[in-house]
């Protein structure tokens, strides 16, 4: 059975291992200061949250999300990161995490939940089942 709860100070080492695993998977390079800054935000910022998914007591997944205002809606929740250890994928852990985050967001008054992923991400198989794909939507980021 999967247990999901908020990250605590005692989770630092396991969280960082999974966060680094996520970054390695997506070929993202970060310095130690970046992990420290993110960890502080997850523990200290009320708008930013982190959760751990545990299987038989072992942390096997993490998710990071944040709440923000919306012009047209009550509020939105952005699922910034979701990562499950490769050894335990395809067991419903990611689905359980998404559902848990959605419930937390609703309880906090932020009923809209959304996320991004790569077009060819293996997770699309899950995301296409639990989410709504907006075909034709293009994401732009500002390049300085």
N, CA, C and O of each residue as an XYZ file, in Angstrom:
576
protein
N       0.823     -1.176      0.000
C       0.000      0.000      0.000
C       0.880      1.257      0.000
O       1.888      1.316      0.704
N       0.502      2.230     -0.771
C       1.254      3.470     -0.878
C       0.801      4.433      0.214
O      -0.396      4.626      0.429
N       1.754      5.024      0.890
C       1.479      6.050      1.897
C       2.055      7.358      1.366
O       3.208      7.410      0.940
N       1.248      8.410      1.396
C       1.691      9.714      0.889
C       1.516     10.738      2.004
O       0.464     10.816      2.637
N       2.572     11.523      2.232
C       2.497     12.578      3.226
C       3.485     13.683      2.887
O       4.351     13.528      2.026
N       3.333     14.805      3.587
C       4.219     15.935      3.354
C       5.648     15.595      3.746
O       5.886     14.808      4.663
N       6.586     16.195      3.045
C       7.995     16.047      3.389
C       8.273     16.693      4.742
O       7.679     17.713      5.090
N       9.178     16.088      5.496
C       9.627     16.645      6.765
C      11.143     16.758      6.730
O      11.796     16.227      5.831
N      11.693     17.451      7.710
C      13.146     17.652      7.771
C      13.904     16.327      7.727
O      14.996     16.260      7.165
N      13.348     15.293      8.302
C      14.003     13.982      8.338
C      14.084     13.314      6.961
O      14.816     12.337      6.799
N      13.355     13.816      5.982
C      13.298     13.215      4.647
C      14.384     13.718      3.697
O      14.453     13.267      2.554
N      15.216     14.625      4.141
C      16.147     15.330      3.246
C      16.970     14.393      2.363
O      16.981     14.563      1.144
N      17.645     13.427      2.935
C      18.553     12.570      2.153
C      17.790     11.769      1.092
O      18.213     11.702     -0.062
N      16.676     11.167      1.482
C      15.896     10.379      0.514
C      15.314     11.288     -0.567
O      15.322     10.941     -1.748
N      14.803     12.464     -0.151
C      14.257     13.414     -1.120
C      15.317     13.809     -2.131
O      15.064     13.801     -3.336
N      16.519     14.159     -1.641
C      17.553     14.620     -2.566
C      17.969     13.518     -3.531
O      18.246     13.791     -4.699
N      18.016     12.301     -3.065
C      18.352     11.181     -3.952
C      17.328     11.065     -5.083
O      17.700     10.889     -6.243
N      16.051     11.165     -4.748
C      15.009     11.086     -5.779
C      15.008     12.335     -6.665
O      14.805     12.228     -7.875
N      15.231     13.505     -6.085
C      15.275     14.740     -6.882
C      16.432     14.692     -7.870
O      16.289     15.107     -9.020
N      17.564     14.192     -7.430
C      18.710     14.056     -8.341
C      18.426     12.992     -9.400
O      18.846     13.133    -10.548
N      17.725     11.942     -9.023
C      17.336     10.921     -9.996
C      16.413     11.490    -11.067
O      16.558     11.182    -12.250
N      15.466     12.322    -10.645
C      14.567     12.991    -11.594
C      15.375     13.859    -12.548
O      15.166     13.817    -13.760
N      16.297     14.645    -12.000
C      17.095     15.529    -12.849
C      17.995     14.742    -13.798
O      18.181     15.144    -14.947
N      18.548     13.639    -13.335
C      19.379     12.807    -14.215
C      18.522     12.232    -15.346
O      18.949     12.199    -16.500
N      17.324     11.786    -15.011
C      16.415     11.228    -16.011
C      16.096     12.249    -17.108
O      16.065     11.914    -18.292
N      15.859     13.503    -16.696
C      15.511     14.555    -17.651
C      16.730     15.342    -18.133
O      16.591     16.362    -18.808
N      17.923     14.862    -17.784
C      19.197     15.467    -18.203
C      19.273     16.941    -17.816
O      19.653     17.792    -18.620
N      18.898     17.224    -16.554
C      18.975     18.569    -15.989
C      20.148     18.601    -15.025
O      20.284     17.726    -14.169
N      20.996     19.613    -15.166
C      22.134     19.761    -14.259
C      21.844     20.869    -13.264
O      21.460     21.975    -13.643
N      22.032     20.561    -11.977
C      21.854     21.536    -10.906
C      23.014     21.406     -9.943
O      23.615     20.341     -9.798
N      23.312     22.510     -9.292
C      24.348     22.496     -8.276
C      23.770     22.179     -6.907
O      22.553     22.182     -6.717
N      24.650     21.908     -5.960
C      24.215     21.609     -4.601
C      23.386     22.742     -4.006
O      22.434     22.487     -3.267
N      23.730     23.972     -4.313
C      22.975     25.123     -3.804
C      21.532     25.113     -4.298
O      20.627     25.536     -3.579
N      21.312     24.635     -5.513
C      19.951     24.558     -6.053
C      19.087     23.585     -5.251
O      17.918     23.859     -4.978
N      19.676     22.442     -4.875
C      18.925     21.472     -4.076
C      18.647     22.024     -2.680
O      17.566     21.825     -2.127
N      19.634     22.716     -2.121
C      19.435     23.324     -0.803
C      18.326     24.369     -0.837
O      17.468     24.397      0.045
N      18.343     25.219     -1.843
C      17.327     26.273     -1.980
C      15.935     25.657     -2.173
O      14.968     26.102     -1.555
N      15.837     24.643     -3.023
C      14.547     23.981     -3.250
C      14.044     23.325     -1.965
O      12.861     23.416     -1.639
N      14.935     22.672     -1.246
C      14.551     22.011     -0.004
C      13.994     23.023      1.000
O      12.975     22.768      1.643
N      14.655     24.152      1.130
C      14.189     25.198      2.060
C      12.799     25.691      1.641
O      11.929     25.897      2.487
N      12.599     25.873      0.354
C      11.285     26.315     -0.129
C      10.203     25.295      0.207
O       9.114     25.658      0.652
N      10.506     24.028     -0.005
C       9.522     22.984      0.246
C       9.111     22.923      1.712
O       7.966     22.599      2.026
N      10.037     23.233      2.605
C       9.720     23.174      4.026
C       9.178     24.492      4.579
O       8.402     24.486      5.535
N       9.576     25.620      3.990
C       9.303     26.924      4.606
C       8.281     27.797      3.894
O       7.775     28.738      4.505
N       7.959     27.537      2.656
C       7.075     28.411      1.884
C       5.675     27.818      1.861
O       5.495     26.685      1.412
N       4.690     28.554      2.330
C       3.324     28.041      2.401
C       2.710     27.752      1.036
O       1.806     26.922      0.937
N       3.178     28.417     -0.020
C       2.611     28.211     -1.353
C       3.234     27.019     -2.071
O       2.661     26.500     -3.029
N       4.386     26.592     -1.618
C       5.126     25.508     -2.259
C       5.094     24.284     -1.348
O       5.376     24.387     -0.154
N       4.754     23.137     -1.907
C       4.638     21.923     -1.098
C       5.383     20.767     -1.735
O       5.546     20.698     -2.954
N       5.822     19.876     -0.891
C       6.459     18.651     -1.341
C       5.886     17.470     -0.596
O       5.642     17.539      0.609
N       5.674     16.391     -1.316
C       5.165     15.172     -0.693
C       6.056     13.997     -1.073
O       6.743     13.995     -2.095
N       6.007     13.002     -0.198
C       6.745     11.763     -0.425
C       5.748     10.626     -0.541
O       4.750     10.581      0.179
N       6.025      9.717     -1.446
C       5.254      8.482     -1.559
C       6.141      7.364     -1.027
O       7.292      7.208     -1.435
N       5.576      6.594     -0.109
C       6.348      5.515      0.503
C       5.653      4.180      0.232
O       4.428      4.069      0.272
N       6.466      3.192     -0.039
C       5.996      1.829     -0.249
C       6.715      0.982      0.782
O       7.944      0.919      0.785
N       5.970      0.336      1.651
C       6.549     -0.450      2.744
C       7.560      0.368      3.547
O       8.600     -0.146      3.959
N       7.241      1.644      3.764
C       8.085      2.515      4.576
C       9.244      3.169      3.849
O       9.903      4.046      4.408
N       9.508      2.762      2.613
C      10.635      3.316      1.852
C      10.139      4.390      0.897
O       9.174      4.176      0.163
N      10.809      5.563      0.905
C      10.430      6.640      0.002
C      10.773      6.232     -1.426
O      11.929      5.962     -1.750
N       9.742      6.191     -2.275
C       9.934      5.750     -3.657
C       9.472      6.789     -4.678
O       9.648      6.605     -5.882
N       8.885      7.872     -4.192
C       8.400      8.901     -5.105
C       8.295     10.240     -4.409
O       8.149     10.322     -3.189
N       8.375     11.297     -5.221
C       8.231     12.656     -4.702
C       7.390     13.473     -5.676
O       7.313     13.176     -6.869
N       6.772     14.496     -5.135
C       6.064     15.468     -5.964
C       6.237     16.831     -5.323
O       6.254     16.970     -4.100
N       6.363     17.828     -6.177
C       6.449     19.226     -5.745
C       5.338     19.976     -6.451
O       5.115     19.779     -7.646
N       4.644     20.827     -5.729
C       3.568     21.597     -6.339
C       3.427     22.933     -5.639
O       3.905     23.132     -4.522
N       2.754     23.841     -6.330
C       2.552     25.165     -5.752
C       1.190     25.699     -6.122
O       0.595     25.312     -7.128
N       0.715     26.590     -5.292
C      -0.575     27.233     -5.501
C      -0.358     28.635     -6.030
O       0.590     29.317     -5.640
N      -1.242     29.064     -6.920
C      -1.164     30.441     -7.396
C      -2.548     30.947     -7.760
O      -3.473     30.176     -8.016
N      -2.659     32.260     -7.773
C      -3.922     32.903     -8.107
C      -4.231     32.690     -9.584
O      -3.353     32.368    -10.384
N      -5.484     32.876     -9.915
C      -5.926     32.791    -11.292
C      -6.880     33.945    -11.564
O      -7.668     34.329    -10.700
N      -6.806     34.480    -12.739
C      -7.716     35.564    -13.104
C      -9.150     35.051    -13.224
O     -10.080     35.709    -12.757
N      -9.339     33.895    -13.838
C     -10.679     33.404    -14.154
C     -11.217     32.366    -13.178
O     -12.421     32.111    -13.147
N     -10.347     31.771    -12.390
C     -10.770     30.681    -11.518
C     -10.427     31.016    -10.065
O      -9.748     32.005     -9.789
N     -10.905     30.181     -9.146
C     -10.656     30.392     -7.717
C      -9.156     30.335     -7.414
O      -8.683     31.036     -6.520
N      -8.432     29.540     -8.121
C      -7.005     29.365     -7.914
C      -6.540     28.134     -8.643
O      -7.344     27.289     -9.038
N      -5.250     28.034     -8.820
C      -4.691     26.910     -9.577
C      -3.592     26.250     -8.763
O      -2.959     26.876     -7.913
N      -3.385     24.996     -9.040
C      -2.293     24.238     -8.445
C      -1.453     23.688     -9.593
O      -1.958     22.998    -10.478
N      -0.171     24.007     -9.558
C       0.754     23.537    -10.591
C       1.604     22.414    -10.030
O       2.347     22.615     -9.069
N       1.502     21.248    -10.614
C       2.325     20.103    -10.243
C       3.646     20.249    -10.985
O       3.748     19.908    -12.163
N       4.643     20.751    -10.295
C       5.922     21.082    -10.924
C       6.775     19.847    -11.195
O       7.431     19.754    -12.233
N       6.763     18.906    -10.264
C       7.588     17.704    -10.405
C       6.837     16.501     -9.865
O       6.149     16.582     -8.848
N       6.980     15.393    -10.559
C       6.478     14.106    -10.088
C       7.484     13.069    -10.555
O       7.753     12.943    -11.749
N       8.034     12.333     -9.610
C       9.041     11.334     -9.966
C       8.862     10.113     -9.082
O       8.715     10.219     -7.864
N       8.878      8.949     -9.724
C       8.791      7.670     -9.019
C      10.000      6.838     -9.412
O      10.354      6.749    -10.588
N      10.623      6.236     -8.425
C      11.796      5.380     -8.642
C      11.466      4.325     -9.704
O      10.403      3.705     -9.666
N      12.376      4.134    -10.638
C      12.158      3.211    -11.761
C      11.837      1.781    -11.294
O      11.119      1.054    -11.982
N      12.357      1.382    -10.145
C      12.143      0.018     -9.644
C      10.684     -0.266     -9.282
O      10.270     -1.425     -9.241
N       9.908      0.781     -9.022
C       8.534      0.563     -8.556
C       7.486      1.215     -9.448
O       6.335      1.376     -9.042
N       7.871      1.583    -10.633
C       6.897      2.187    -11.551
C       5.869      1.148    -12.014
O       6.099     -0.059    -11.937
N       4.742      1.649    -12.489
C       3.635      0.833    -13.002
C       2.907      0.083    -11.879
O       2.343     -0.990    -12.097
N       2.932      0.669    -10.673
C       2.222      0.083     -9.536
C       1.165      1.025     -8.978
O       0.625      0.777     -7.900
N       0.862      2.099     -9.696
C      -0.173      3.012     -9.249
C       0.311      4.121     -8.328
O      -0.499      4.892     -7.813
N       1.606      4.212     -8.116
C       2.138      5.213     -7.185
C       1.934      6.620     -7.735
O       1.458      7.495     -7.012
N       2.279      6.856     -8.989
C       2.119      8.192     -9.571
C       0.649      8.596     -9.599
O       0.324      9.751     -9.326
N      -0.231      7.674     -9.921
C      -1.664      7.970     -9.919
C      -2.108      8.374     -8.520
O      -2.842      9.349     -8.358
N      -1.668      7.634     -7.513
C      -2.031      7.948     -6.131
C      -1.505      9.325     -5.726
O      -2.189     10.064     -5.018
N      -0.310      9.672     -6.164
C       0.251     10.981     -5.831
C      -0.569     12.092     -6.492
O      -0.905     13.084     -5.846
N      -0.889     11.927     -7.765
C      -1.695     12.947     -8.464
C      -3.038     13.127     -7.761
O      -3.477     14.258     -7.549
N      -3.682     12.042     -7.403
C      -4.971     12.128     -6.720
C      -4.829     12.797     -5.359
O      -5.699     13.571     -4.960
N      -3.741     12.508     -4.638
C      -3.488     13.115     -3.328
C      -3.271     14.618     -3.476
O      -3.834     15.404     -2.714
N      -2.467     15.017     -4.439
C      -2.212     16.444     -4.678
C      -3.509     17.151     -5.059
O      -3.778     18.255     -4.587
N      -4.305     16.523     -5.905
C      -5.577     17.128     -6.314
C      -6.497     17.347     -5.108
O      -7.147     18.388     -5.005
N      -6.553     16.370     -4.197
C      -7.377     16.522     -2.993
C      -6.846     17.641     -2.100
O      -7.621     18.441     -1.577
N      -5.524     17.699     -1.926
C      -4.930     18.758     -1.108
C      -5.211     20.127     -1.714
O      -5.570     21.065     -1.003
N      -5.049     20.235     -3.015
C      -5.306     21.513     -3.689
C      -6.756     21.937     -3.490
O      -7.032     23.099     -3.194
N      -7.669     21.008     -3.650
C      -9.099     21.307     -3.461
C      -9.361     21.782     -2.036
O     -10.073     22.764     -1.828
N      -8.785     21.083     -1.054
C      -8.971     21.474      0.354
C      -8.441     22.880      0.628
O      -8.982     23.596      1.471
N      -7.392     23.273     -0.075
C      -6.783     24.585      0.129
C      -7.474     25.685     -0.675
O      -7.097     26.852     -0.579
N      -8.478     25.320     -1.463
C      -9.211     26.302     -2.249
C      -8.625     26.561     -3.626
O      -8.877     27.607     -4.224
N      -7.843     25.612     -4.132
C      -7.230     25.722     -5.456
C      -7.661     24.505     -6.282
O      -6.899     23.549     -6.422
N      -8.877     24.541     -6.825
C      -9.430     23.349     -7.462
C      -8.801     22.960     -8.800
O      -8.907     21.803     -9.205
N      -8.155     23.888     -9.491
C      -7.564     23.554    -10.785
C      -6.164     22.990    -10.637
O      -5.300     23.640    -10.048
N      -5.921     21.797    -11.157
C      -4.598     21.159    -11.110
C      -4.103     20.959    -12.536
O      -4.840     20.465    -13.390
N      -2.859     21.342    -12.793
C      -2.284     21.134    -14.124
C      -0.798     20.855    -14.013
O      -0.177     21.102    -12.979
N      -0.228     20.327    -15.114
C       1.201     20.039    -15.180
C       1.621     20.001    -16.635
O       0.789     20.007    -17.542
N       2.920     19.961    -16.838
C       3.514     19.843    -18.174
C       4.352     18.574    -18.222
O       4.786     18.060    -17.191
N       4.570     18.087    -19.410
C       5.510     16.989    -19.593
C       6.058     17.054    -21.002
O       5.554     17.795    -21.846
N       7.082     16.282    -21.245
C       7.665     16.225    -22.579
C       6.743     15.438    -23.509
O       6.048     14.516    -23.083
N       6.750     15.816    -24.774
C       5.871     15.185    -25.752
C       6.080     13.674    -25.835
O       5.125     12.921    -26.022
N       7.333     13.233    -25.696
C       7.639     11.813    -25.832
C       7.903     11.121    -24.494
O       8.503     10.047    -24.460
N       7.461     11.730    -23.394
C       7.688     11.159    -22.069
C       6.913      9.857    -21.897
O       5.740      9.788    -22.266
N       7.549      8.819    -21.341
C       6.825      7.576    -21.067
C       5.626      7.789    -20.143
O       4.657      7.032    -20.201
N       5.685      8.815    -19.290
C       4.586      9.096    -18.362
C       3.317      9.530    -19.087
O       2.245      9.568    -18.481
N       3.419      9.857    -20.365
C       2.223     10.252    -21.112
C       1.146      9.170    -21.077
O      -0.044      9.484    -21.115
N       1.543      7.918    -21.006
C       0.549      6.838    -20.945
C      -0.360      7.021    -19.726
O      -1.573      6.832    -19.817
N       0.230      7.388    -18.589
C      -0.555      7.657    -17.390
C      -1.294      8.980    -17.511
O      -2.494      9.052    -17.247
N      -0.580     10.027    -17.911
C      -1.176     11.368    -17.955
C      -2.377     11.426    -18.892
O      -3.340     12.144    -18.623
N      -2.326     10.684    -19.977
C      -3.451     10.662    -20.905
C      -4.680      9.988    -20.287
O      -5.802     10.211    -20.742
N      -4.475      9.165    -19.253
C      -5.596      8.517    -18.572
C      -6.180      9.399    -17.472
O      -7.399      9.487    -17.329
N      -5.317     10.050    -16.695
C      -5.801     10.791    -15.527
C      -6.022     12.273    -15.796
O      -6.680     12.951    -15.007
N      -5.490     12.778    -16.883
C      -5.619     14.199    -17.192
C      -6.296     14.421    -18.523
O      -6.715     13.477    -19.193
N      -6.396     15.658    -18.889
C      -6.976     16.029    -20.173
C      -5.865     16.661    -21.015
O      -5.257     17.654    -20.612
N      -5.614     16.091    -22.155
C      -4.586     16.594    -23.062
C      -5.178     17.718    -23.899
O      -6.252     17.569    -24.482
N      -4.478     18.834    -23.954
C      -4.939     19.978    -24.748
C      -4.143     20.010    -26.054
O      -3.115     20.679    -26.153
N      -4.627     19.290    -27.031
C      -3.970     19.219    -28.335
C      -3.913     20.609    -28.956
O      -4.908     21.334    -28.980
N      -2.756     20.962    -29.448
C      -2.591     22.247    -30.096
C      -2.076     23.333    -29.170
O      -1.688     24.406    -29.632
N      -2.065     23.069    -27.856
C      -1.547     24.045    -26.918
C      -0.026     24.077    -27.040
O       0.629     23.036    -27.008
N       0.515     25.254    -27.177
C       1.958     25.421    -27.331
C       2.484     26.156    -26.107
O       1.909     27.159    -25.683
N       3.564     25.663    -25.548
C       4.187     26.288    -24.395
C       5.343     27.171    -24.859
O       6.209     26.731    -25.615
N       5.345     28.403    -24.405
C       6.453     29.309    -24.666
C       7.115     29.672    -23.361
O       6.438     29.844    -22.347
N       8.399     29.787    -23.370
C       9.143     30.329    -22.233
C       9.969     31.484    -22.732
O      10.472     31.455    -23.855
N      10.111     32.484    -21.921
C      10.856     33.679    -22.307
C      12.351     33.394    -22.272
O      12.872     32.869    -21.287
N      13.019     33.737    -23.331
C      14.467     33.531    -23.415
C      15.145     34.884    -23.277
O      14.918     35.788    -24.080
N      15.979     35.015    -22.254
C      16.689     36.276    -21.998
C      17.900     36.391    -22.869
O      18.623     37.385    -22.793
